[in-house]
Amino acid sequence: MSQAEAALTATTAPEDNGPRPRKPGNPRNPLWTLGILRSEITTTLRRHRTYALLAVLAAVPVLIGIAVRIETGGGGSGSGGGPDGGGGPAFLTQVTNNGLFLVFAALAATLPVFLPMAVGVVAGDAIAGEASGGTLRYLLVAPAGRTRLLLAKYASVLTFCLVATFVVAASALAVGALLFPVGEVTTISGTRISFGEGLVRAALTAAVVAASLVGFAALGLFVSTLTDSGIGAMAATVGLLITVQILDSIPQLSGIHPYLFPHYWMSFADVLREPVHWEELSKNFQLQGLYAAVFGSAAWARFTSKDITA
Amino acid sequence: MTETATAPTDAARSTTAPVIETRGLTKRFRGGRLAVDGLDLTVPGGSVFGFLGPNGSGKTTTIRMLMGLIDPTSGTATVLGRPMPRAARTVLPEVGALIEGPALYGYLSGRDNLLRYDRADPTADPRTRRARIDHALDRVGLAAASAKKAKVYSLGMKQRLGLAAALLRPRRLLVLDEPTNGLDPQGMREIRSLVRQLAAEGTTVFLSSHLLDEIEQVCTHAAVMARGRLLAQGPVAELAASARGRLAVTTPDPADAARILKEHGLGGVSVDGDRLTADPPPATVDLADLNAALVGGGVRVRSFGIEGGSLEDAFVALTGEGFDVAG
C-alpha cells in the first residue's frame, strides 16, 4: 500500500497547492502544521451562515444610502453643513456631499451591534459548535492538538472580523459612489484632503474597526470553550455584548466604562482628523489587547484541561 | 474462569508487546459518578480485541481516556508503548478512531470532510493527501458518493465515512466503537472483512460492539466490562470455553423432571413451560445416567442435553444480564 501511495504521490504532488515542504524527503515538515489554519478559514468562510451574515452586513450601507438619498430629495445639494465638529461620528450629513462618507457612516452604524453580533455568532460557535456536532473529538484525535486548534479558531474568527468589516466598507463605497458625488474629503478638523487620501483613510478606518473587535472575539472564544452547545454559546456571547453596551451607556457607571471593551470603539472617527488623533485610538488598541490576553488565556486554560465528553 | 487481568507471561510480552495497557485506570466525573474503576486492561499487539459490556458500563469513557480526550482521575494508560494523554501528539497519528458514531460536517462533501480531518493532523503529508483520501474512500466503498454533501448521507454512509477518516493513514491501532451501527447485513459483512484484512496487515483492532456473535466471529481476544469494572479478559476461545453451558430438558412433565434433577443434586433448576434448565452436573455424573433416571422416574423426555458454552453465555454469566439492558 505504501508503495502504491508513493507512486501516487509523484503524480499528485504538482496539483496539490497545500503548504509545500522544502525538503521532499523530509518525513514531517513544520509548515504542515498550518494546514489546519487554512482548513479553519476556508471552512468558516464557505458556510451558508457566513454568507448570510455578510449579506446582512452588506445590506446596511445600501439601506442607509437609499434612506439618505430619499430624505435629501435630488441629493448632491450641499446644504453648507460643514464638519460637525462637536457631534458624534454619524457622518450622515456629509454623505450627500461626498459618497465616501457613506463608508464612515456605515461603519458607525454597524460597529455598535451588527458587526460584533456577527463576530459573536462565529466566535461563540467556534469550539462549542464543533462540540455539539461531535466533530471536536475527531479533530482532537486527528490529532489537531488543543492549543493549535484554539489558535487556528481564533485566527479564523479574526479573519472573519476583517472580512466582515471590509464587506461593510466595500458595500458602502460602492453604494456611495453610485448614489452620491465623490471628490475631495473634508476632515473633521476642517481641512481638505484628496479623494485618494480619503480612500486610504477609509481603508485605515475599516482596519481600525476590525481591530476593535479583537477583544470581543477572544471573549466569544472563551464562552465557546465553556459549553457543548453551539447555539448556547452564540446566545451568551451576543447577550454579553448587549449587556456591556447597556452598562457603557449608564452615566452612573462611568467608573467602569474605561474597562468595557466597546468604550473606545467610536474612536475610529479620529482617523478622519488632520492630523490623526492617536490618543483614544491607542487606548482602544490597548484595551482590545488586554481583553485578548485575558480571555485568550482563559480560553486556553479551560480548553486544554477540559474533558471532551461530547 | 479466566479472571481479571491475566498477566501476560514474559514470553508473550516479548513477542507481542501490548498495544494498549492500563494500570488502575479510574475516572470519577464531577458529581462523583465513578465511570471507570481501577481498570487493568492489556491489549496484545496484532490482536483483534473485542471490548464488551452493557451500555453505561464505562467502555466509551475508557476509550476516551485512551484517546486523550478525558483525563483519568488516577491510574495510567499507555498506548503504543507511550503514556496517554501526555504523548498524544506522537501516538495519535498512528491511531485511527471511530468513537461513539461518526461526526461529520453536513455542509461539506464527504471528500471535504476527510480533507478537513486530514489537515487537522500536522504530521499528515499534504503531498499524499489526495491519494490517501481516495484510497480511504475506496476501502469503505464510498468513492462514488464522495462529492455529495454529508448531510444527505444515510446513517450507514456516515458510518463508512467515519471509518474512512480512521483509515486516512496507515495505522498501527484502530479503535472502533460500534463500527457496524446503522449498517445493513451486507455492510456489516463488509466491515467484518475489512477488519480481518486490516488485522492481516498487522494493525491491532480494538473493537467495541453490541453484537456478541460479531465479536466471536472476528475477535481473537476480548474483555468484558460492567459497572465500570473489568470482569474478564483473554483470548476469545478461553472466555467462551470458561462459560459452562446449561443442562436443558424438554418434557411434558416438567414438575417431575425438576424433582428428579434436584434429587440428583443439580442446582439452579428453573422451569419455563415444557422447558427446564439447570446447572450442568459435575464431571463425575454421566449425562446418560441422568437421562435414564428421568425416564425411569416416568418423565417423558423430548430432548435432553447441554446447551451453550458460547461467548454470550460467558457474558451473561459475568454481567448477570443480557446486552442492551443496563441503562
Contacts between the chains, C-beta under 8 A, distances in Angstrom:
chain1	res1	chain2	res2	distance
A	1	B	135	7.5
A	1	B	170	6.6
A	1	B	201	7.7
A	2	B	170	6.6
A	4	B	135	7.8
A	5	B	128	5.6
A	5	B	131	5.6
A	5	B	132	6.6
A	5	B	135	7.1
A	8	B	128	7.0
A	8	B	130	7.9
A	8	B	131	3.6
A	8	B	134	7.9
A	9	B	125	7.8
A	9	B	127	5.4
A	9	B	128	4.7
A	9	B	131	6.4
A	12	B	127	7.1
A	12	B	128	7.3
A	12	B	130	4.7
A	12	B	131	5.4
A	13	B	127	4.5
A	15	B	130	7.3
A	16	B	126	5.8
A	16	B	127	5.8
A	16	B	129	6.5
A	16	B	130	6.3
A	18	B	119	8.0
A	18	B	126	3.5
A	18	B	127	7.8
A	18	B	129	6.9
A	19	B	126	6.1
A	20	B	126	7.9
A	20	B	127	8.0
A	21	B	125	8.0
A	21	B	127	7.5
A	24	B	127	8.0
A	27	B	125	7.9
A	28	B	122	8.0
A	28	B	123	5.4
A	28	B	125	8.0
A	29	B	125	8.0
A	32	B	122	5.3
A	32	B	123	7.0
A	32	B	124	6.9
A	32	B	125	7.1
A	32	B	126	6.2
A	33	B	122	4.1
A	35	B	118	7.9
A	35	B	119	3.8
A	35	B	120	7.6
A	35	B	122	7.0
A	35	B	124	7.5
A	35	B	126	6.2
A	36	B	119	5.6
A	36	B	120	5.2
A	36	B	122	7.2
A	38	B	119	6.8
A	39	B	115	7.4
A	39	B	116	5.2
A	39	B	119	4.0
A	39	B	120	6.8
A	43	B	105	7.2
A	43	B	108	7.3
A	43	B	116	6.3
A	46	B	107	7.8
A	47	B	107	6.0
A	48	B	107	6.6
A	133	B	103	5.8
A	133	B	104	8.0
A	133	B	105	7.2
A	134	B	100	7.5
A	134	B	101	7.5
A	134	B	103	3.0
A	135	B	103	4.7
A	135	B	104	7.1
A	135	B	105	6.3
A	137	B	64	7.7
A	137	B	67	7.8
A	137	B	69	5.7
A	137	B	99	5.7
A	137	B	100	7.8
A	137	B	103	6.9
A	138	B	97	7.7
A	138	B	99	7.6
A	138	B	103	5.7
A	138	B	117	5.9
A	138	B	162	8.0
A	138	B	165	6.5
A	139	B	117	7.1
A	139	B	120	4.9
A	140	B	67	7.9
A	140	B	68	7.4
A	140	B	69	6.1
A	141	B	67	4.9
A	141	B	68	7.5
A	141	B	69	7.1
A	141	B	92	5.5
A	141	B	95	7.1
A	141	B	97	4.8
A	141	B	99	7.2
A	142	B	92	7.1
A	142	B	117	5.5
A	142	B	118	7.7
A	142	B	120	3.8
A	142	B	121	4.4
A	143	B	68	7.5
A	143	B	88	5.5
A	143	B	89	6.1
A	143	B	92	3.8
A	143	B	93	6.8
A	143	B	120	7.6
A	143	B	121	6.6
A	144	B	120	4.0
A	144	B	121	7.3
A	144	B	122	7.8
A	145	B	88	7.9
A	145	B	89	6.2
A	145	B	122	7.0
A	148	B	122	7.0
A	149	B	120	7.4
A	305	B	71	7.5
A	307	B	29	7.8
A	307	B	64	7.9
A	307	B	69	7.2
A	307	B	70	4.5
A	307	B	71	6.4
A	308	B	64	7.1
A	308	B	69	4.1
A	308	B	70	6.7
A	309	B	64	7.2
A	309	B	69	7.7
A	309	B	70	6.8
